[in-house]
């Protein structure tokens, strides 16, 4: 891996921390390591245990003002699942990850698995997040700028070798 800001491209600790700060995630773990909804307002699992539907919270936005849509998250997941540790495990069961509509993410599995929500909430996950389409449309071997997110911190500048500055 190379040092950079793209969480799907680099597994460096600094990149993971940057990603956690600027990106919003579907779920996160609480202090007791129990998954809690973050971008998700509500979710359901089909009776067969294979189809998960996640309704996004209203008002999610990227730092540049664009709305975060389920398709953006699906694209980020389809890109990041190829490199993330948990993502690779989940990928073995995934039939599809898609935006069913602008506010509903649907994940279809080939069989039920008990680890999906934990994988989506894992703290250093690099795949269950929101990224803008200009990043997720890149091939996995091409690094995005990784500067536009939708999380609690907004990227300001990176002085390579020195510091990364953010604003809340």
Secondary structure as GFF3:
##gff-version 3
##sequence-region A 1 168
A	DSSP	alpha_helix	13	22	.	.	.	ID=ss1
A	DSSP	beta_strand	27	29	.	.	.	ID=ss2
A	DSSP	beta_strand	35	37	.	.	.	ID=ss3
A	DSSP	beta_strand	40	45	.	.	.	ID=ss4
A	DSSP	beta_strand	51	56	.	.	.	ID=ss5
A	DSSP	alpha_helix	70	80	.	.	.	ID=ss6
A	DSSP	alpha_helix	85	91	.	.	.	ID=ss7
A	DSSP	beta_strand	94	101	.	.	.	ID=ss8
A	DSSP	beta_strand	104	109	.	.	.	ID=ss9
A	DSSP	alpha_helix	116	121	.	.	.	ID=ss10
A	DSSP	alpha_helix	133	136	.	.	.	ID=ss11
A	DSSP	beta_strand	154	159	.	.	.	ID=ss12
A	DSSP	beta_strand	163	167	.	.	.	ID=ss13
###
